[in-house]
Amino acid sequence: MGAAIWAAFEARWWLVGLCAIAGGIGYALSGVRWMRSYRGDPAAHSRGESVLLLFVLAVLVIAGAALLLVGAR
């Protein structure tokens, strides 16, 4: 996603499309992987997101917001 955003700012639209295709393929493959894991042990995979994952995502969101604020000046 970061590469696609950068490519959009640089007006490299062919690269935006390529990044979108790569992201879609990665998303689909991770969904297939999760579904196989879930079907193997539904009880272990139905508890929701881990605390570590949520923490990492929160840090990334805060870092992204800080970069946007710094870039806006």
N, CA and C atoms as an extended XYZ file, in Angstrom:
219
Properties=species:S:1:pos:R:3:atomname:S:1:resname:S:1:resid:I:1 pbc="F F F"
N         0.825       -1.182        0.000 N   MET     1
C         0.000        0.000        0.000 CA  MET     1
C         0.870        1.248        0.000 C   MET     1
N         1.946        1.208        0.779 N   GLY     2
C         2.838        2.355        0.811 CA  GLY     2
C         3.442        2.651       -0.545 C   GLY     2
N         3.837        1.609       -1.257 N   ALA     3
C         4.402        1.793       -2.589 CA  ALA     3
C         3.356        2.350       -3.552 C   ALA     3
N         2.124        1.924       -3.422 N   ALA     4
C         1.064        2.428       -4.298 CA  ALA     4
C         0.794        3.901       -4.025 C   ALA     4
N         0.811        4.294       -2.769 N   ILE     5
C         0.598        5.706       -2.434 CA  ILE     5
C         1.742        6.552       -2.976 C   ILE     5
N         2.975        6.075       -2.778 N   TRP     6
C         4.131        6.806       -3.305 CA  TRP     6
C         4.030        6.946       -4.818 C   TRP     6
N         3.666        5.846       -5.485 N   ALA     7
C         3.559        5.868       -6.941 CA  ALA     7
C         2.473        6.843       -7.397 C   ALA     7
N         1.398        6.938       -6.647 N   ALA     8
C         0.331        7.872       -7.003 CA  ALA     8
C         0.811        9.314       -6.874 C   ALA     8
N         1.560        9.605       -5.820 N   PHE     9
C         2.090       10.956       -5.661 CA  PHE     9
C         3.092       11.306       -6.761 C   PHE     9
N         3.777       10.313       -7.271 N   GLU    10
C         4.747       10.533       -8.347 CA  GLU    10
C         4.121       10.405       -9.738 C   GLU    10
N         2.811       10.188       -9.794 N   ALA    11
C         2.056       10.050      -11.046 CA  ALA    11
C         2.568        8.890      -11.898 C   ALA    11
N         2.924        7.808      -11.259 N   ARG    12
C         3.334        6.588      -11.959 CA  ARG    12
C         2.162        5.595      -11.870 C   ARG    12
N         1.172        5.819      -12.717 N   TRP    13
C        -0.083        5.097      -12.596 CA  TRP    13
C         0.058        3.621      -12.920 C   TRP    13
N         0.986        3.269      -13.776 N   TRP    14
C         1.195        1.853      -14.069 CA  TRP    14
C         1.670        1.117      -12.819 C   TRP    14
N         2.480        1.804      -11.990 N   LEU    15
C         2.972        1.185      -10.767 CA  LEU    15
C         1.869        1.079       -9.712 C   LEU    15
N         0.958        2.045       -9.709 N   VAL    16
C        -0.191        1.971       -8.796 CA  VAL    16
C        -1.013        0.722       -9.110 C   VAL    16
N        -1.269        0.484      -10.375 N   GLY    17
C        -2.021       -0.710      -10.782 CA  GLY    17
C        -1.297       -1.993      -10.425 C   GLY    17
N         0.007       -2.013      -10.648 N   LEU    18
C         0.805       -3.184      -10.313 CA  LEU    18
C         0.782       -3.463       -8.809 C   LEU    18
N         0.897       -2.412       -8.012 N   CYS    19
C         0.836       -2.572       -6.551 CA  CYS    19
C        -0.537       -3.056       -6.102 C   CYS    19
N        -1.583       -2.565       -6.750 N   ALA    20
C        -2.937       -3.000       -6.413 CA  ALA    20
C        -3.127       -4.479       -6.730 C   ALA    20
N        -2.597       -4.914       -7.852 N   ILE    21
C        -2.699       -6.333       -8.212 CA  ILE    21
C        -1.924       -7.192       -7.222 C   ILE    21
N        -0.698       -6.772       -6.879 N   ALA    22
C         0.119       -7.524       -5.921 CA  ALA    22
C        -0.556       -7.567       -4.552 C   ALA    22
N        -1.128       -6.452       -4.124 N   GLY    23
C        -1.833       -6.419       -2.839 CA  GLY    23
C        -3.050       -7.324       -2.831 C   GLY    23
N        -3.789       -7.345       -3.934 N   GLY    24
C        -4.961       -8.216       -4.036 CA  GLY    24
C        -4.594       -9.685       -3.992 C   GLY    24
N        -3.511      -10.030       -4.667 N   ILE    25
C        -3.054      -11.429       -4.647 CA  ILE    25
C        -2.612      -11.817       -3.246 C   ILE    25
N        -1.864      -10.931       -2.579 N   GLY    26
C        -1.437      -11.210       -1.211 CA  GLY    26
C        -2.613      -11.353       -0.262 C   GLY    26
N        -3.615      -10.503       -0.416 N   TYR    27
C        -4.809      -10.570        0.425 CA  TYR    27
C        -5.554      -11.884        0.202 C   TYR    27
N        -5.695      -12.280       -1.045 N   ALA    28
C        -6.391      -13.526       -1.353 CA  ALA    28
C        -5.639      -14.737       -0.798 C   ALA    28
N        -4.318      -14.746       -0.953 N   LEU    29
C        -3.530      -15.869       -0.440 CA  LEU    29
C        -3.568      -15.943        1.087 C   LEU    29
N        -3.539      -14.788        1.759 N   SER    30
C        -3.615      -14.824        3.215 CA  SER    30
C        -4.994      -15.291        3.683 C   SER    30
N        -6.035      -14.960        2.915 N   GLY    31
C        -7.375      -15.436        3.252 CA  GLY    31
C        -7.486      -16.945        3.119 C   GLY    31
N        -6.888      -17.493        2.065 N   VAL    32
C        -6.892      -18.945        1.870 CA  VAL    32
C        -6.127      -19.620        3.003 C   VAL    32
N        -4.984      -19.040        3.363 N   ARG    33
C        -4.166      -19.611        4.453 CA  ARG    33
C        -4.935      -19.599        5.773 C   ARG    33
N        -5.601      -18.462        6.072 N   TRP    34
C        -6.365      -18.373        7.311 CA  TRP    34
C        -7.517      -19.375        7.312 C   TRP    34
N        -8.202      -19.521        6.197 N   MET    35
C        -9.338      -20.443        6.133 CA  MET    35
C        -8.888      -21.878        6.377 C   MET    35
N        -7.745      -22.249        5.832 N   ARG    36
C        -7.227      -23.603        6.090 CA  ARG    36
C        -6.893      -23.788        7.565 C   ARG    36
N        -6.267      -22.782        8.166 N   SER    37
C        -5.942      -22.859        9.605 CA  SER    37
C        -7.208      -22.939       10.439 C   SER    37
N        -8.198      -22.128       10.087 N   TYR    38
C        -9.446      -22.103       10.846 CA  TYR    38
C       -10.177      -23.432       10.754 C   TYR    38
N       -10.221      -24.001        9.577 N   ARG    39
C       -10.904      -25.286        9.430 CA  ARG    39
C       -10.179      -26.398       10.177 C   ARG    39
N        -8.859      -26.264       10.341 N   GLY    40
C        -8.095      -27.269       11.079 CA  GLY    40
C        -8.353      -27.212       12.579 C   GLY    40
N        -8.540      -26.011       13.132 N   ASP    41
C        -8.767      -25.843       14.570 CA  ASP    41
C        -9.603      -24.587       14.794 C   ASP    41
N       -10.936      -24.684       14.626 N   PRO    42
C       -11.785      -23.493       14.715 CA  PRO    42
C       -11.741      -22.797       16.074 C   PRO    42
N       -11.635      -23.542       17.148 N   ALA    43
C       -11.659      -22.929       18.474 CA  ALA    43
C       -10.446      -22.027       18.693 C   ALA    43
N        -9.306      -22.411       18.210 N   ALA    44
C        -8.087      -21.622       18.419 CA  ALA    44
C        -8.068      -20.356       17.565 C   ALA    44
N        -8.755      -20.354       16.435 N   HIS    45
C        -8.695      -19.217       15.520 CA  HIS    45
C        -9.926      -18.330       15.570 C   HIS    45
N       -10.830      -18.568       16.472 N   SER    46
C       -12.062      -17.777       16.517 CA  SER    46
C       -12.074      -16.758       17.641 C   SER    46
N       -10.955      -16.571       18.318 N   ARG    47
C       -10.918      -15.660       19.466 CA  ARG    47
C       -10.668      -14.213       19.085 C   ARG    47
N       -10.409      -13.898       17.857 N   GLY    48
C       -10.165      -12.519       17.444 CA  GLY    48
C        -8.686      -12.239       17.269 C   GLY    48
N        -8.371      -10.975       17.099 N   GLU    49
C        -6.994      -10.560       16.849 CA  GLU    49
C        -6.175      -10.608       18.135 C   GLU    49
N        -4.891      -10.882       18.004 N   SER    50
C        -4.022      -10.920       19.163 CA  SER    50
C        -3.706       -9.504       19.630 C   SER    50
N        -3.345       -9.370       20.873 N   VAL    51
C        -3.001       -8.074       21.442 CA  VAL    51
C        -1.749       -7.519       20.750 C   VAL    51
N        -0.793       -8.380       20.453 N   LEU    52
C         0.429       -7.940       19.776 CA  LEU    52
C         0.117       -7.360       18.399 C   LEU    52
N        -0.722       -8.017       17.638 N   LEU    53
C        -1.084       -7.516       16.322 CA  LEU    53
C        -1.785       -6.164       16.421 C   LEU    53
N        -2.708       -6.027       17.346 N   LEU    54
C        -3.409       -4.761       17.522 CA  LEU    54
C        -2.448       -3.651       17.938 C   LEU    54
N        -1.465       -3.970       18.776 N   PHE    55
C        -0.471       -2.991       19.192 CA  PHE    55
C         0.377       -2.538       18.002 C   PHE    55
N         0.833       -3.490       17.205 N   VAL    56
C         1.647       -3.158       16.032 CA  VAL    56
C         0.849       -2.291       15.062 C   VAL    56
N        -0.402       -2.614       14.843 N   LEU    57
C        -1.232       -1.818       13.948 CA  LEU    57
C        -1.442       -0.410       14.496 C   LEU    57
N        -1.636       -0.282       15.795 N   ALA    58
C        -1.798        1.037       16.407 CA  ALA    58
C        -0.530        1.873       16.244 C   ALA    58
N         0.629        1.256       16.431 N   VAL    59
C         1.899        1.973       16.249 CA  VAL    59
C         2.048        2.433       14.804 C   VAL    59
N         1.697        1.582       13.854 N   LEU    60
C         1.786        1.959       12.447 CA  LEU    60
C         0.834        3.102       12.097 C   LEU    60
N        -0.357        3.078       12.662 N   VAL    61
C        -1.321        4.155       12.406 CA  VAL    61
C        -0.805        5.473       12.972 C   VAL    61
N        -0.272        5.435       14.179 N   ILE    62
C         0.258        6.658       14.802 CA  ILE    62
C         1.461        7.176       14.015 C   ILE    62
N         2.345        6.278       13.586 N   ALA    63
C         3.505        6.693       12.791 CA  ALA    63
C         3.063        7.290       11.457 C   ALA    63
N         2.081        6.689       10.824 N   GLY    64
C         1.569        7.226        9.562 CA  GLY    64
C         0.940        8.596        9.736 C   GLY    64
N         0.186        8.782       10.813 N   ALA    65
C        -0.423       10.081       11.087 CA  ALA    65
C         0.665       11.133       11.352 C   ALA    65
N         1.709       10.739       12.061 N   ALA    66
C         2.809       11.681       12.332 CA  ALA    66
C         3.505       12.069       11.027 C   ALA    66
N         3.722       11.120       10.137 N   LEU    67
C         4.344       11.432        8.850 CA  LEU    67
C         3.471       12.360        8.016 C   LEU    67
N         2.167       12.147        8.066 N   LEU    68
C         1.265       13.027        7.335 CA  LEU    68
C         1.315       14.454        7.891 C   LEU    68
N         1.381       14.563        9.207 N   LEU    69
C         1.441       15.897        9.822 CA  LEU    69
C         2.752       16.592        9.506 C   LEU    69
N         3.849       15.861        9.546 N   VAL    70
C         5.156       16.447        9.229 CA  VAL    70
C         5.225       16.833        7.756 C   VAL    70
N         4.670       16.004        6.891 N   GLY    71
C         4.685       16.287        5.471 CA  GLY    71
C         3.782       17.444        5.079 C   GLY    71
N         2.774       17.756        5.879 N   ALA    72
C         1.844       18.823        5.574 CA  ALA    72
C         2.453       20.202        5.831 C   ALA    72
N         3.519       20.253        6.578 N   ARG    73
C         4.136       21.568        6.908 CA  ARG    73
C         5.059       22.019        5.850 C   ARG    73
